[in-house]
Amino acid sequence: MSEFEQLYREVILDHYKTPRNHGLLDPNDAVAEGQNPLCGDEVSVSVRFGEGDVIEDVGFEGRGCAISQAATSMLTDIVKGRTAQDVAAMPKEELLDEIGIPLTPVRLKCALLGLGVLKVALHKAKGTPLPDEWGASSGEITVA
């Protein structure tokens, strides 16, 4: 393992052990929850908007593997200050670049759970489009 990969693994463990923006917001303007039944990860995300549909605050709760929880923690830092439309259009690669290590297909689903749940929350609250590639209908991820 390269020093670069080791550094990213330490960042992931730090976000897992000390998650940023942990806890659901009350009051909130948007909320959604999702699960990855293949591995048991669960994430709930809540959002509070400021003027112009800018994400003022975001919080999450969940349980599951280190990748799902750390990736969601990292995501909450990335999206603060961005508009709902901007985040709805955010490519998954942006989050994967932040994670910084190669992931197997199974771990990829873990890493993207929080992003999918956040996009569902934005869709429910603001009518933003859901990405075609994020297949809640496939049964791999369920959302509420």
Secondary structure as UniProt FT lines:
FT   HELIX           3..17
FT   TURN            20..21
FT   STRAND          30..36
FT   TURN            37..40
FT   STRAND          41..49
FT   HELIX           51..53
FT   STRAND          54..63
FT   HELIX           66..79
FT   TURN            80..81
FT   HELIX           84..88
FT   HELIX           92..99
FT   HELIX           105..126
FT   TURN            132..133
FT   HELIX           136..138
FT   STRAND          142..143
//
